[in-house]
Amino acid sequence: MIRKSISKQAPTGFPSPVGAWIDRYRHDGGLRQYVVYLAFALILATFSILLHDDGFLSSSNLLNIGRQAAPIAVMAVGMAFALAAGEIDLSVGSVVALSSLVAAELVGNYGFLAGALAALGASALVGMVNGLISVKVRIPSFLVTLGMLGIISGIARNWNDLQSLPIRNDRFSGIFGAGGLGPASSLLIWIVIVGALGHFALHHLRWGRHVLSTGADRDAANAVGINTARVKISALVVSATAAGFAGILLAGRLSIGRHDLGEDYLLTVIAAVVIGGTNLFGGRASILGAVTGALIMAMLNNGLILMGLEVADQLIARGVIIILAVALSMREAKEA
Amino acid sequence: MSSAPALVASGISKSFRAVQALDDVSIELHRGRVTALLGDNGAGKSTLVKCISGLYQPDGGRIFIEGTEHRISSSRHARELGIETVHQTLSVIDPLDVAENLFLNREHTRGGWLGARIGLLDKRRMRKECADTLARLDIRIPSLRRSVGSLSGGQRQAVAIGRAVSWGQQIVLLDEPAAALGVEQTQRVLDLIINLRDQGVAVLLITHNMDRVLAVCDQAVVLYQGRKCAEVNVADVTKDDLVSYITGARTTD
């Protein structure tokens, strides 16, 4: 019945924007695409009520959540591209530390811009090596980046004998974390900038469409002449570079570079991306979802602490949430 | 020159280790005609298509397009020469919408030189041209903005064929385009093939379904164990004749 009425519609007309949106909404997963935003609202409401007396809704606490979310959100945007291309980047946490150390090493002598650019460059290089090895030697990226995680962590530990490197540069700290524009923390501004850039690249650049195509069906993408090897390498470069920028934001906020910055971010970032509607196995990505997922993770972290949970309990709660998110993601993949 | 066949593949051989997949097979495709490529599983049909579409390099033989000899080095090269292949499975990208699929890897960009460098998509223009192409082929899709993954099997195959044609290709190779489609959807794909033929495209159709051969094909080439065992005008044969060629019971050579 339904199919018949569809086939009798006018051939490929231009429906109104609203009509097109409703059509897409009905056929491209319905409410499921918006689960992350509903979850965000639900968790926000729950904590607002439960933790009202603990000051959860105070502007200083909300700002705190935003600050904590910033590096996670930036990494999540990068990771969304790696996952969308059908790869995964487990080395991101170590790249955060490497980037903070490179920046701290160079900012003093060469200025904030050179320090930041060198940190991004070093991170991009790590991503390039990840990509080249996994694509050219045909080793799954989870193994390559797992090895790279060890290598970079080791380098970061040796860098200054486990000691932190101080950053004494007000411009660096101001632009990348401690400062702000009026009431808005620079970290929040960076979330918006990176999220907007990622969304734009995914939806309005040829590259974004090719990343999705490569992750959805590599053979089909190859068949239309897309250089899927290059696309996969570029996605891993983007992921590592984003992690490097997260390292700069942490270094800016704390005014140090240190070997253990970002160490425990990996699971949080992957959870944020997957909760946000990006498929763990490629072909579907949402940048706004990833950023919202990062906000959810930061909010959970903050709320669990305010509730008085021990670190051990926080770990358990986060683990449960991650498994639930992945389970949801896989169920959708099967249905599709 | 214009009287030369759209494509001539002559004496094509291809072996994989000890297996001779194709042995001295020749085939001609003509503008405005549909040629069936028949044969049992493993007879070499897909290997021949892959040799023509640049995915395989034949060990021997020559390929002429519009009378000029070419060595087809890749699927990209084949496409530049005007050959488009719709594979049985390698077809469309589910998460992309209809227009994005139609223009995949030859996207229109806007914003001048810089826009072309960074690949800034001109979505409006692609949707417009997509609508024109689909209308010309009488392909009906509910919305160009819908992801292809949400379309029916027949609609997805129509998008894949529409893409082949929208590249402006003159030679279209179809590998079992109606496999796994329902009756009504299959009919729409057959209508589409007839439509291509009427627009002067040279079509090669791989199929196992003899009714489809009789319905839309002008000539048929039959492979048996890597060799061409028959080449016939479809109007001159019956379904039983075709089947006996395919099973190797008879040959025309």
Interface residues (C-beta under 8 A of the other chain):
Chain A: R3 I6 S7 Q9 P11 T12 G13 F14 P15 A20 D23 R24 H27 D28 H204 L205 R206 W207 R209 H210 L212 S213 A216 D217 D219 A220 A221 N222 A223 V224 G225 I226 G283 R284 A336
Chain B: S75 R76 R79 T85 H87 T89 L90 S91 V92 I93 D94 P95 L96 V98 E100 L104 N105 E107 T109 I118 G119 L120 L121 K123 R127 C130 A131 L134 A135 D138 I139 R140 I141 P142 S143 L144 R145 R146 S147 G149 S150 S152
